[in-house]
Amino acid sequence: MCFTLSFLFIPANADDLSLNDITACSGYRTLYSVISSCILALFACTWTSIHPNIPSPHETTFRVTRRRAGVMLAALVGPELVILWAMRQFFHAGNVAKKFNDTLFKDETHGFFAMMGGFMLYYNDEPHHTLAPDELLDFILSGRVNRHQTVEITEDEIEDKSKRDTISKAILILQITWFLIQYITRYIEHLAITQLEVGTLAFAVLNLITYCFWWKKPLNMQRPHRVYL
């Protein structure tokens, strides 16, 4: 059975459509194909672009998953707010990297790692609290912790712990590119473009901007680096 989209979606170029165009099943997609492609694009873009901070060792898997789902919901409801959050973290990470430049860190990856809870102070082999960047720098400069034995971590080691890789980046970019090509093609050929697709494309572009700001932020790290006094 063939479904038309005229009763649920208003095409962006509705003036170019005739009644025969709308009811002709051979020229238009089914309701399921439009909704499924848009949902898939929204989920892929939002899930991949969100870079949560490192959870506390005391947090359960349920709490970590619930917090990430909450951030995803915020990205869907107010994507511009998530962009501002990512932008703020990007500039803050750069400032942290500059502050540590001659002491420990080399670039924004280290800056992101420090500000996302990457260093955990351990006392008697038990987690005590997460070290803020300024607190970590104070510990290093005062000699309370040994930089080379307990603090220093290379960018390769951070990347090894991170779940971010070239394949996930490529999948996100290809997904957005493919969706954009379909949109442009249908517009050029004067085919129906639903409001749902217009909204999905806007969300995809906003998520791509967020992903660019978090490009060097480690993804889905579950355990911080241990720092011993």
N, C-alpha and C positions, 0 to 999 in steps of 0.2 A: 504494500500500500504506500502511496506517495503522499507526503505532507508538504504543504506550502507554508511559507513563513509570513504571509500577509496578515494573518490574524493575531500574531504575537509580536512581530517586529516591524518597525517602520523603516524602510530602506532609506539610506542617506540621500540617494538620488531617485526618490520616488517619482519625480515628475517625468523621468525618462521611461517609466514602465507603463505598458498597456495591460488591459485585463487579460489578454491572451498570454502575455509574458508571465504574469503572476501565477496563472493556473497551469502553465506548461511545465510538467514535471521534468522533462528532459533538459531544461535549461537552468534549473535551480536545484539547490541542495536540499536535503531533508532537514527537518527540525533537529533531529538527533545529531547529525553531522556538524551543524553550526554550534550547538550548545557544547558538545563533547570537545571540539577543537578549541573553543574559547576557554572552557574549564581547564583543559590540559595545559594550555599556554599560561593561564593565570597561576596555576599551581606550580608549574615548573619554574616560572620566573620568580615568584615570591619565595618559594622554598629555597631556591639556590641563592638568591640575593641576600637573604637574612644571615648575618654573621653574629650569633649570640656570644656573650662573654663566657668565660670558663666557669662552670658551676662549682659550688663549694663541695668538698669531699663528703660533707654530711647530707647533701641533698640527694633525694631519691630520683630514680629514673622518671617516675611519674611527674614530679615537680619540675624537672628539667624540660620534659616534653610539653607540659602545660604552659610553661613560661614561653617556650618557642612558639607554641600555637597562639599565644596571646600576642606576641610580636607580629606574627603573620596576619592576625586579624587586624591589628593596628595598621599594617602595611596596606591592607585592602580597604580599610575605612578612611585612613588619612595618609596616603603614600607620601605626600609632601612633607609630613612631620618626620617620617622615617628618613627621608633625604636630608633634612636638617640635622637629624641625630647623627647620621653617617658623616655628614660634612664636618660637624663639630668634632667627632672622633678623629677624622682624618687630620685636621689641623692640630689637634691636641697631640696626636701620635708623632707628628713632625716636630713639635716643640719638645716633647719628651726625648726623642732621638737626639736632638741637638744638645739638650742638657746633659745627656749621658755620653756624648760623642767620644770624648777622650777617656772615658772611664769604662764603658761597657758596651754600649749599643752602636750600631753602624747605620741603620736606616729606619724607615717607618715600620717595617715588620717587627723589629724589636720594640719600637714605641707602642704599637698596637698590643703586642704581647704583654708588656708591663701594665698597661692601663686596663686590660680586660681580665685582670686577675691571674696573670701568668706566674707570679712568684708567691709562694706560700711559705710563711715562716713556720718551721717545725721546732718543737721543744720537747726533749725526751722522746723523740720518735713519734710525736703526736702533732697533728696540725694545730697551730695556735691561731693565726689569723692571716688574711691576705695582705701582702705588702703593697701599699700605694707607691707609685713611682718616686715621689719625694721622700717617703720613708725609706725606701730601698737605697736611694742615693745617700741618704744620711748614714745608713748602716755601713755602706761601703767606704765613705770618706772618713768615718770615725774609726774604721778598722774592726768593727764588731763582727763582721762576717768576712770570710776570705773570698775575694773576688774570683780567683782562678779555681778554687776547689769546690765552691758551693753555688756561685752565682752565674758565672759565665756560661752562656749557651749560644751556640752558633745559629745562623739563619737556617742552615741545612737541618739542624736538629729540630728547630721550630716547624719547618716545612714537613719534616718526617712525622711529627705528631699531628699536624693539621690534616683534615680530610679534603682540603682543597687541592685540586689537581688540574692539569691542562684539559683533560677530557670533560670534566664538569663545566669548565669555562666555555669550551667549544660547544657543548650541548646547549647551554643557555643562549649563546650568541646565534647559533644555527636556528634555534627555535624562534627567536625574535625575528631573525632575518627572513625565515620561511613565511612567517605570519605576515610580515611587511610586504613581501613579494606578492603573496596572494591578494592582499588588500589593494596594492597598486594595480595589479593586473586586472582585477574586477572593476576598478574605477576607470581604467583606460578603455576597457571593453564595454562600459556602460551596463554592467551587471549589478544586481542588487547587493548592497552592502548594509547589513543590519546595524542597528544602534549598539547591539551587544558586541559586535566586532570592533566598532569604533572605540567603545569603552575599553575593551580588552587591549587594543593597540596602545591606547594612552597609558594604561597600567603597565604594559610591557616596557614602554620607553622610560617611565618613571623608575621602574625596578632596575633597568639597565644603568641609569644614573646612580642609583644607590650602590649597585655592584661595583661601579667604577671607583667610588669613594672608598669602598671596603676591599679594593683589589688586593692589597697587601696585608689585610687582616687575616690571621689564621682562622680556619673554619672548623667548627665542631670539635674543638679540643676538649677533652673530658678531664684531664688531670693537669694541675699546675706544676711548675718546676719547684722542687724542694730547696729551701734555703735554711741552713742550720747555723745557729749561733756558735 
